[in-house]
Amino acid sequence: MKTTISEKGQITIPKAVRQALGLRPGTVIELRAHAGTFIGKKVSSDDPVARWRGRGTLPHNLSVDAYLERSRGGGAHGG
């Protein structure tokens, strides 16, 4: 895949690459040059939960509050 450097020196990482590597906003990447090659490496987080944050989905597109209320047996959707 190819990308172009903007006037500000920025690049866009193609969506397929971001998805394959699990790159999300806020991901830290270490950059270096080696033998004429540009190398980027995702920096591991010390937070073991960080890689899973934001990946879960709730059933029936419920909000977190609605899901918690339902799971506790309250509200109109009682369980």
PyMOL commands that set and color helices and strands:
alter all, ss='L'
color gray80, all
select helices_A, chain A and resi 15-21+59-61+64-71
alter helices_A, ss='H'
color red, helices_A
select strands_A, chain A and resi 29-34+37-42
alter strands_A, ss='S'
color yellow, strands_A
deselect
rebuild
show_as cartoon
